Structures are given as C-alpha cells and as structure tokens.
Amino acid sequence: MKFARKYLSLGERFEERGKYVKAERLYVRALRLIEGKVDATSEELIPYLYNLGYIQAAQDDNSESVKTFGRLLPILLKKHGQSHIDVQEIRDVLDVIHAEIGIPSQAINS
C-alpha cells in the first residue's frame, strides 16, 4: 500500500500542474496496486476512485468517469449514508455527466 499512496500523491502533483494524462496513469497504477490488497468495497479505495473519476471527467472521458464514480458511490453510501455531502457531490457530478451524454438523472439516483 505504500507504493499505491506514493503513486496517488505523485498523480496529485501532476494534476495540480495540469498534466492530466500523466496524473491519470499514476492514479490507475495506484488503484491497481491498492485493489490487490483490499476488498472491492473497502473505504481505502475512496481517494483512489475519487481522484481517478475526477481526472477522467476533466478529460471528458465520460464513460470511464461514470464507471469509476459508479464504483465509488456505493462505498461512500456505505460509509456515510444518503445525505452526506460527499455522496451528494458524486451524485451531482454523475448528473452533470449523464446530462452531457443524454442519460436522465433518475437512472442513477434510484
């Protein structure tokens, strides 16, 4: 998990400099490393899925960001419940992405 955190941190630095492609590669690498060590619904996945989903959305990779946020949302729901701000944030982001690709928001919020 040490290397996964290092890749995550390095990805954040590249993202801050606007180097999204490099940041995404590092986030994917970090996620793959952490996935091998934790359960598929582990709360430890939250920062990895969160960062990856946002960087994918920033690059207009809507299908991948929807998949990533789709994995993140159930973990956040389990940890925080329906009304938590993080849950609402991801739902709002998914609503925007779905609107861009023409899918009604009720499809994801039910």
JOJOUR-V249616 format. One record per helix or strand. SS is the DSSP state (alpha for helix, beta for strand). FROM is the first residue (numbers start at 1). LEN is the number of residues. If there is no record, write none. Layout:
BEGIN
SS;FROM;LEN
SS;FROM;LEN
END
This chain:
BEGIN
alpha;2;15
alpha;20;16
alpha;43;16
alpha;62;19
alpha;85;17
alpha;106;4
END
